[in-house]
Amino acid sequence: MSPKTSETQMYERELILKYHKQGKSYREIAELIGRCLSTVPYIIKQSKTEHTVLNKHRTGRPKKLTQREEKMVVREIKKDPHISATKLTQMVAKDFNKNVHPELCRRILRNNNFHGRITRKKPFTSKKNQAKRLKFAKEYIDKDTVADIYLRTRK
């Protein structure tokens, strides 16, 4: 399936109707206008049944942020992954002059594979203890564990 093209402009729709009244075929009209063949009969049918050539209104609520603004939000989180959704909301309000809810920022981030995770708390180990643990691990790396000894005796 080919990608959708943009909506036909009013002047294009009026031209289609004008050429149709002149008796031109759908194929000729499509070539003259530069639109696909299926568009021409659709517009002619719409003008006959609905007595208008205006574009229909879109259903559903329009998006609050454009794609460009959403990319900006994602870029901000890439710069600073620890920034909160409320701070992102304030940034959007300041930069784009749009009042958005923090949940919208979270939804945008989730759609772009940025999920709110909290890092696991790990005990603090000082430099001295890190060195001791490393020394211990290197010392015992080649030695058998209790489980290895037990398994060998069972054979």
C-alpha positions in Angstrom: 0.0 0.0 0.0 1.5 3.3 -1.0 1.8 6.1 1.6 -1.1 8.7 1.8 -0.5 12.0 0.1 -1.6 15.3 1.4 -5.2 16.5 1.3 -6.3 18.0 -2.0 -6.5 21.7 -2.0 -9.7 23.6 -2.7 -8.4 24.9 -6.0 -7.6 21.4 -7.1 -11.1 20.2 -6.2 -12.7 23.1 -8.1 -10.5 22.3 -11.1 -11.6 18.7 -11.0 -15.3 19.8 -11.1 -14.6 22.3 -13.8 -12.9 19.7 -16.0 -15.7 17.2 -15.3 -18.3 19.7 -16.5 -16.2 20.2 -19.6 -16.6 16.4 -20.3 -13.1 15.3 -19.7 -12.5 11.7 -18.6 -11.3 10.8 -15.1 -7.9 9.7 -16.4 -7.4 13.1 -18.3 -8.4 15.0 -15.2 -6.1 13.0 -13.0 -3.2 13.7 -15.4 -4.0 17.4 -15.6 -4.2 17.8 -11.8 -1.4 15.5 -10.9 -3.4 13.3 -8.5 -4.1 9.6 -8.6 -7.0 8.3 -10.6 -9.1 7.2 -7.6 -9.2 10.8 -6.2 -11.1 12.3 -9.1 -14.3 10.2 -8.9 -14.3 10.5 -5.2 -14.4 14.3 -5.3 -17.0 14.3 -8.1 -19.2 11.8 -6.1 -18.7 13.9 -2.9 -19.8 17.1 -4.7 -23.0 15.3 -6.0 -24.0 13.6 -2.8 -23.0 16.2 -0.1 -23.2 19.3 -2.4 -19.8 20.4 -1.1 -16.1 19.9 -1.9 -14.8 21.0 1.5 -12.4 18.6 3.3 -14.1 16.7 6.1 -13.1 17.5 9.6 -10.8 15.0 11.4 -12.3 12.9 14.2 -10.7 12.7 17.6 -8.8 15.2 19.6 -5.8 16.8 17.9 -2.4 16.2 19.4 -1.2 18.9 21.8 2.4 18.7 20.8 3.7 18.4 17.2 6.2 15.7 16.2 9.0 18.3 16.3 8.1 19.2 19.9 7.9 15.6 20.9 11.4 15.0 19.5 12.6 18.0 21.6 11.2 16.3 24.7 13.0 13.1 23.8 16.2 15.0 23.2 16.0 16.6 26.6 15.7 13.2 28.3 18.7 11.9 26.4 20.8 14.9 27.6 19.7 14.4 31.2 18.1 11.0 31.9 17.4 11.9 35.6 15.1 14.9 34.7 11.6 14.5 36.1 8.4 14.6 34.0 7.3 17.8 35.9 10.5 19.5 34.9 10.0 18.4 31.3 6.5 19.9 31.5 7.9 23.2 32.7 10.4 23.2 29.9 7.6 22.6 27.3 5.6 25.4 28.9 8.6 27.8 28.7 9.8 26.8 25.2 6.6 26.1 23.3 4.1 28.2 25.4 1.9 25.1 25.8 0.4 23.9 29.1 0.8 20.1 29.2 0.3 17.5 31.9 3.4 15.6 33.2 1.7 12.3 32.1 1.8 13.5 28.5 5.6 13.8 28.8 5.7 10.3 30.3 3.6 8.9 27.5 5.9 10.5 24.9 8.9 9.0 26.6 7.3 5.5 26.9 6.4 5.6 23.2 10.1 6.3 22.5 11.3 3.4 24.8 12.3 5.5 27.8 10.6 3.8 30.8 10.7 5.2 34.3 13.0 3.0 36.3 14.6 3.4 39.7 18.1 2.1 40.0 18.6 -0.6 42.6 20.1 0.7 45.9 23.5 -0.8 46.4 25.6 -0.6 49.6 28.4 1.9 49.6 31.8 0.3 49.4 34.8 2.5 50.1 38.0 2.4 47.9 39.8 0.4 50.6 37.0 -2.3 50.8 36.8 -2.4 46.9 40.6 -3.2 46.8 40.2 -5.9 49.6 37.3 -7.6 47.7 39.2 -7.5 44.4 42.2 -9.1 46.1 40.1 -11.8 47.7 38.4 -12.6 44.4 41.7 -12.9 42.6 43.1 -15.1 45.3 40.2 -17.6 45.2 39.4 -17.5 41.5 41.1 -20.9 40.8 40.2 -22.6 44.0 37.4 -25.1 44.3 34.1 -24.2 46.0 32.4 -26.4 48.6 29.9 -27.5 46.0 32.6 -28.6 43.6 34.3 -30.7 46.3 30.9 -32.3 47.3 30.1 -33.2 43.7 33.5 -34.8 43.2 33.1 -37.0 46.2 29.7 -38.2 45.1 31.0 -39.6 41.8 
